[in-house]
C-alpha cells in the first residue's frame, strides 16, 4: 500500500528505548543533547514579537511565489548588515520557505530526477537521509577529516562524483563539527562544479555563531557556480516555531536566471508561507540582536567550563571547533558510542548523543550541546568525565 520511499525502519532503537524509559521513570535527567533554543532560558522581547502578528494585513491575501517583498527585503537587510564588505543581495534572488527542510525539498526537486545523487558531508546531522528519501534522491557521502581542525577530503568528493551527481551539499559551519568551509576548499569545489555541471547547496543556519573573529565566507555571494544558500530564523533568531526560512540563489547569470524561474514555479505550486509570519519578518529577524549575544556567551562559557574539567581528565579531549552549538568529545573506545551513551544515562542520569548519530565513521566520540543552561552543563560534564574515567579500563558489554 505504501510507497517505497517511506520504507524506513520505524522501530525504536535501544538508545531511544532507554531514553523513553528514563523519562517515564521520573528520575533526574541532565540533558546535554538539548537543541531547542526556546527551552534553554533565553530572554526575548516577547511583547515585540507578539505585537508583530497584530497586523491588519494578516487578514488579506496577496500571494507572491517568492514571498512578500517586505519579508524578502528584511532578509536582504540581514545579509547587508552581516556581510558589510560583500555585494548587496537582490531580494529577487531570495525565495521564502517555511523551513530549511522545505528549502532542501525545493532545490532537490529543481536539480534531481528520481535516482539522481547529491553529495553530503560525513559527519553531519541525520536529517538529510529523510529529506532525500522523500524526494527520491540518493545521498552519497564525502568525508571530513580531522587534523588540527576539520577539513574537507577533496579527493573523496571527486571520487564520489559520477554521471548521476547533481549537487554538493556543504554545511557551513558544519553541525556538529563546527567547521567552516574555507576559501581554498570553496575554490576547489567551484572548479569541480564548473567542470562537472554541478550545483552547490550551502546550509548556513549556524553561520552567525562563530567562536572567534577569523575570516568567514558566505556562499550567498558565490558567483563561480550555481549556488543555493539556505538559512532561517530557527537558529538566527532562536525562533524555530515561527517557520521562516529562505533560499538565496547565486551563480553565473545565464543558468542563475533559469534556476530562479524554475524555483519560482515550484514555490508558486505550494505557496506555503503564511501572511502573518511574512509581515512579522522584520521584527523576527531583529530579535537576533538580542538573543545571539546571550547564546554565544553561554556557548563560550560552557566551552571554558568543559576545557577546565578536561584538564583534569587527560584520557579525554575535545576536538577543535570554530562555530556552532556543539562540542565533540574524543573518548577512550571502551565499546560502542551508543552503549557508552546508554551507560551514562543509566548510571549518571546524563543524556548525550553518541557519535554514530551524526555518522562519525568510527567509535570514540560523544556530542555535547553547548546551549545547555548553566550550571546544569557543568554538573553534567563532571558526571560524564567521572563515569568515563571509571570505566575506561574495562570494555563495556555489547548492547
PyMOL commands that set and color helices and strands:
alter all, ss='L'
color gray80, all
select helices_A, chain A and resi 4-6+14-25+37-39+46-51+56-59+69-82+91-93+100-111+127-134+154-160+183-196+219-221+233-236+240-242+253-270+275-286+288-310+337-348+355-358+376-391
alter helices_A, ss='H'
color red, helices_A
select strands_A, chain A and resi 30-31+94-97+117-122+138-146+150-152+165-171+199-203+227-232+245-250+317-318+326-330+350-351+353-354+365-369
alter strands_A, ss='S'
color yellow, strands_A
deselect
rebuild
show_as cartoon
